[in-house]
Every structure is written in structure tokens, then in C-alpha cells.
Amino acid sequence: MLLMLGTGLALTAMGCGSGERTVHHVSGTVTFDGRPVPAGFVVFDPDVSAGNDGTQGFAKIEDGRFDTARGGRGVTGGAYVVKVHGNAASQGGGQMLSWKYEQTIDLPAADSRHDLAVPASAATEAQPLPDPP
């Protein structure tokens, strides 16, 4: 009995059965209407309708690039709904465009790269660009 208790405690201390999943990093580029997105964020929601009960991932967009390994959180792989939120200056229009864009992707259970191209039609709000300082 004492041996079984000791073995159980040892396995618990080693993390066996902890339910933790291995997460994998995703990196890539984000463009809006063909140009790099200066700032925003990407969220990777597991697609539960496709049977994925994995972890949610996220990353900041900086200068058209994102990487979950840099201050974000990785994913477990499988079907994900990717939600991209950002702002971008309109081409020749003098406006700042805000947008949200979603797409469904299948991510491997390994570190990967995925580039995201947000179409101009995703723009949801336009505001005048601020005057330069």
C-alpha cells in the first residue's frame, strides 16, 4: 500500500496525467489589400465545430509580421478559426481603416508558418488620418 502511494506521488510530481498539451508556435506575415499591416493582433480559436478542443493562441502584429513565440501563445494544431484585427491607412484615400477578418485554417501539430492576406473588402470603419506632428 505504501509503495503504491509513493509511486502515485512520484508520477504526480513528474506531471504524468496533468492534461497539459504541447503547443506549437505559428509565425507569418499579415497584409491588408496587399500591403503589410503595421499593427494589430491575430487570435487562433480552436474550431470546435470541426472537433478541435485545443488551446487558443494569439500574437501581436508588428510591421506586417506575427509570431506566437514573441509574447503570444502557441496552438495545439488542427482546425482553427483565425481572427485578425487591425488598422491600415487606405491607399490614396487619406483614411485609417479598421477591420476584422476571419478565416478557417488547418494547422499542423508542429511549429509552422502561415501568411494571412486580408482583402480590402474586410474594412469595417474609416476615419480621417491624423495630421502629422
N, C-alpha and C positions, 0 to 999 in steps of 0.2 A: 504494500500500500504506500509506504513512504517512498519507494523507488518510483512508482507511478506518479506521485505528486511532484517529485523532483524532476522527472522527465517533462511533465506538463509545464512546470515553471520555466525550465530551460528553453522549451520550444516557444513559449510566450515571449521570453526575453529576446529570442532571436528574430521575432517578428513573423513567425510562421502563422498563417491563418489571419493575418492582420487585415486582409482585404484591400491592401494598397495595390494600385495598378501602376505599371510602368508608363510614364508619359514620354512623349517624343516631341521634339521641337519642330516647328514649322517656320520657315522664313520665305521671303519673296518680295516682289515689288507690287505696288498698287498704282494704277494710273486712272485718271478721270479724263474722259474724252481724249485719250491718247497721251496725256501729259502726266508726269509724276505728281502724286498727291503730296503737298508739303507737310500736312499734319492730320491726324485723326486716330482712329483705332479700329482694330479688327477683333471680332468675337467669334469663337468657334463653339457653337452649341451642338451637342450630340443630337442627331436626327432620330428621336425616339420612334417616329412613325416607321423608320426603317430598321428598328430593333437595336439601335445603338444606345446603351446606357452608360457610355463612357464619361470622361471628365470634360468640363468646359475649359476651353483655352482662350487666351487673349494676348494681344500685343499692341503696342503703340506704333503708329505710322510716323516716321520721321524722314523727310526728304525722299519720299517715294518708296521707302523700304520698311519692312517689318520683320521682327524676329522674336519668337516667343521666348528664346533663351536670354533676351536682354530686358529683364524687368517684367516679363509676362509669365504665362503659364502654358505648358505644352498640352498635347492631346493624347488620347489612347489609341487613336486610329479608328477607321470605319467611316460610316456616313455622317457628315456634319452639315449643318446649315451655317454658312459663313455670313456674318453681318458686318458690313463695312460702313463706318460713319466718318464723314469728313467735310472739309470745306476746300474750295478751289476757286481761284479767280477765273471768271469767264474769259473766253478767248475774244479779245477786242470789244467786249461789252462793258467794261468798267464796273463789273459787279462781282460780289462774292457769292458763290453758290454753295448752299448747304445741301447735303444729300445723305440718304441711307440706301444701301443696296444689299440685297441678299442673293445668295446662290447656294445650291446644294452641291457638295463635292464628296468624294470618297478619298480619305487619307490613309496611307499605309501605317502599319504598326511599326514605324521606324522614323527617324529624322527625315524630313523631306522639304522640298521647295515647291511653292505654289504661287504663281503670279496671278494677280487679280486685275481685270480690266473692267472698270466701271463705265458704263455708257453715259453720254451727256443727258440722255432721257431720264436718268435717275435723279436729276436735280429737283429738289422739292421747295426750295426757297431761295430768293435772290435779294441781296441787299447791296446798296452802293458801297464801293470800296472806300475805305477811309483815306483822307488826304495824307500824303507822306509828311513826316515830321519836318 
